[in-house]
C-alpha cells in the first residue's frame, strides 16, 4: 500500500486538504496547530515508508540497515552478524557473488525490504510489534526466514520497535517491557570481554573469550568503572609479560596476547583484578565456543596452532574434568558453549554438576524448539540470546520468556560483526535479563551498548535497579 493509498483509505487526504484551506482562509498565526485542531484528532499511527541500504559491520563486512518512517519521524536499525552461524538458527541472506564483497553482499536482502516487506507493512501501526513481525514471517513462509533473510526481517523489526516506542512517547526499554508484559526494568551485569581467542583473535588460544562480571558493584555505572579499570590494569600486566604487541585486540576488543592455554589467560586477568583492588567483587566467565574446535567427538585445543602435535585432543569427559578444575581454581561463575552444538550428552552431564551457569549458544540458537528440549532434558541452565539467531523482536521476547519460566539465566549478546546500533542495551533492560555480553570496554560498536546503558541508568535515577548479586534472576 502506498502512502497515498493509505491516506485515501482513511479519508485523510480530503481532511488534510480541508484543514489546510481553512488555515489559509483564517490566516492562522500557527497553521500547524490550527490544522491539528481542525482535524479534531491526530493522524493515526502508521508506518509510511521503509528504505533499506547496505552498510558495513565492525569487521568491514556488508550488513543491512533500515530507515523506517512514521508521522513521528525516521527510525534506524541495523542487523548484526556473527563469525559463526549455526544450522539451527534463522538464515542470513547473502548474495553469494564472489566477485563482490567475497560473496558477502546483502543486495538481495535490501531488495526484499524495499520491494516486498515495505509494501506489506505500509499503513501498519508501529506499536503493534507482534503483528508487524508476524506479517513478515507470513510473507517469508519458511521456517528459518530463508526467503526474505533474517537480516532483512530483523533490521525492520528493530526499527519498528523504535518507532513504536516513539509513538507511545516512552523510552525504548519501557516499550520493550510493555511488549513483554513486564512491570519493572533492570540494568544488567555486563560480561566484559578482556581476553579474546578462538575465531575472534589471531593467537593460539582455543577458548573464544575470557570475561569479567562486576557483580559486586552497586550500580551499572560502578560496574563499568570496575570493568574499565581492570581492563587497563590488564593491559599493563600483558605488556610486562609479553610486550606491547600482546595488547593487540580481537574482534570484540579483548586483548589477544600470544597465549595457548586458558589458565595463562585466567592468571593474567586474576592479577589485573588484584591490581585494580576488586578481589571478590569481580567474577569470571568463559565463552569456550567449543563447536569451533570439535572434530568428530573430540575437542582439539590446538586447532589454531601452526605446530599442531595432535596431542591436545580431549574427549567430552576430559573437557568436563578440565572445567571442574578451572572452576575450583578460579572464581568462574559462567561457561558458555562448553561443548559442541550437538553434544547434548556432555553439556547435560556438566550442567548437572552445578559448578556454574552453563550457557547454551550454538546448542540453542535462540530457537524455541531447542530451548524447550533443553529445558525438558536439563541440558543447560541459561540462554544466550542473539537476536539475529531468531530474527524478530517478538520471537526474542518469547525465547526469553521460555528461559525465564524454566528458572534459567539469560544473557543478551552482541555479535562479532556489530554495528553502532545500541538496541540490545534497551532489550536487556526492558526484559530484565540481568546479564548482557557486549564485548570489551573498547571499540565504538561495543561501547555503543555500554554507553546506552549508562544513559538509561542516569535517566532512571533513584529508580535504577542494578542486577548485581541477582544477575541470574533479577
Steps between C-alpha positions, in 0.01 A plus 500: 500500500640838402485807724229652278298178508524500878388863520211428265396193700467704817353802315794700625589669170169690494520581874852634469412704190193647672703584809772673296243705307331598826834613647565716193155658515537571871853638454591286803812626687590136583387299197624165638298539822201626306509203259536256789203650682299516180547130437385442862712188537865412435609311195483126586832336581631336187810392316519724196827396336783246535837541332794257529866533408823302521747619766799336670528321831799521736693242296460696177243252370173621344182496706146636480390839630139620494335842529135465600276808486182591689328830568735522802815496286766259380626198698818317408624148576773269376538122512808352672679189376727236650820320409324174569145418396322181593278284285217526751457877492336750267653532153719800418448585133819579308543561127757225442665694216873432557588791274353752746579513872619136479139389473399683819292775340141549617336657194243216486395569857484874423280435199268282707451783747450775243267302277322237712516577870438871446184435301369261766558731796402846370201620703558269798504641853863493625386435858362160396835321495368145494275574202785660308732208568232245414429679171866457401506137613186429297651676199818292525314165537812302604590363843843666509421827318690370200294681238528863612804453725512531877734798461233680297214411736695579818612847392139594421375343823743702713426822312126442552560444871676836525213663310249339736676648802499845339130471417426425868746772604681267738864384516583199283571277800158589647327413173682165493396433860140575401521260206627229735237572764761606757443766763861559606830554321850399610847613397704188418837383624742547207707197397797704379743328266861548610687225309405378153584169335330243280373636169509854640880536525824399331666340805505127577238509773217259421252651747324793333460743790598558860258745661463683830166555676495783759216348703628674815432848361221709648390648167555453130715811496726352768506168313639676194757683714615167641508343155687788341761520774559124491530510121772767520685323780491188282664696219791579733525138618508370143755761393730402785487131408463497122591848381272757344422270205303284744251785537364472148127440523261245351173559317309582816772714659658248736880485517657221296841416651693205359370243745382148428334388824198635682683486834760744365222742414315454828819563697551828313144611571519395863812713547332799333199468732733492801688810381171680449397410855181317408562152644173323586295772328583385146430146379616327182325341203609305193360475149663179384320480163595132493307438178783675316758239600295182528630236259294186497425447866822653630614854571825634351637768732787553255273567203662840438861404563731492195699222668215265580632190669170319509558439871247748637178325401254461783190286538181637645591345833843667485334836438271455800803422715676811368198722574468347845860593579466850355191569713691379805806716430334821380181694587321385183123536523397449135619289206349544154492227235725256690435228240402458135159620380380139474670367813191494719634213709813667639332842533228340713753305708707810567191708584387235751816561704373845594844660481392813314251647259507295178400719204360354179602682183538288184322222691186715520532769231223691684269244334184433709490131404859445611445706815199285587702182447786631715255596776335158487830312507682732741778554248605851605372772728543824306416644158732711290259725314627619163218683326626409153482130593122529529425793267229717658448696821182309580670161473792624711255598774334158480837323523585695816163413652564130434838519669380706797200273559747212532701689761791554262738791476490712183796674338416755228793485259672706234661344191855516369367694201336788686362841406458831681140398578449484879167314490612201709574733792134603519397139437698374800353770726143461375502121533683517836739227388761590761793433267637657182802401297615788279876456468788695650507850644661587167386553137212727410249237395540329843496821701181609322317238709674576830462876452128459433469306825674785681247742351211276606640482852524878513145536367359258759684678780394378844272244334794325332542139610832325429481119483825451696489187716165414343655480155330168415154581635450876535 
